[in-house]
């Protein structure tokens, strides 16, 4: 009799552990894709290399103009 009660208690305990660990609620993830129209045109963004190249180019052009002014125009 003790053996039957012990086996029944073990079966009941193991059954409750399997049942209680079940995930009953399902999570749902909703992903929405939205397309947006822009009324203003999008500017083309320049990278750091382009911006620094413009600054260097301006400085070089300025130095070239100063050198031409110093030498004088032969035309």
N, C-alpha and C positions, 0 to 999 in steps of 0.2 A: 504494500500500500504506500509506504514511504517512497518507494522507487517510482511509482506511477505519479505521485504528487510532485516529486522532484523533476521528472521528465516533462510533465505538463507545465510546470513553472518555467523551466528552461525554454520550452517551445513557445510559450506565451511571451516571455521576455525577448527572445530572438525575433519573433513575429512583430512585436511592437517597435523594435529598433529599425526593422526594414520599412515598416509602414510610416513611421514618424519622420524618416529622413527623405521621403519623397518630396519633390518640388511640385506642389499642386498648381501654383500660379505661374502662368507663362508670361514672360516679358516680351513686349513687341516694340520694335523700334521703327519709327516712321521717318523716312527721309524724303524731304520735299525739294524738288529742283525748281527754282524760280528763275525765269528769264527777265532781265530788266533792260528796258530801252532807255538809252541816255539821250537827253535832248541837246546837251552840249557836246561838241566833239572832244574826244579824248586826246590829250596832248601826248606826243611821243616823248617818253621820258628818256633822258640820257644817263648813261652810266658814269661812274667816276672817271673812267679813262677819257671819255669824250669831253667831259667838262674840263678836266685838267689840260687836255690837248688844246682846247679853245683858248684857255688862258695863256698857255705857252706860245701859241700861234700869235695871239695879240701882242705879246711882249716882243716876240721876234720881229713882227711886222713894224712895230714902233721903232725898234732899234735900226732896222733897215731903212726906214723913212728918215730917221735922224742922220744916218750915215750918208744917204743920198743928198740931204740938205747940206751937210758939211762939205761934201765933195763938190756939189754944184751940178746943175743940169747942163749938159753939153749941147742940147738941141737948141 
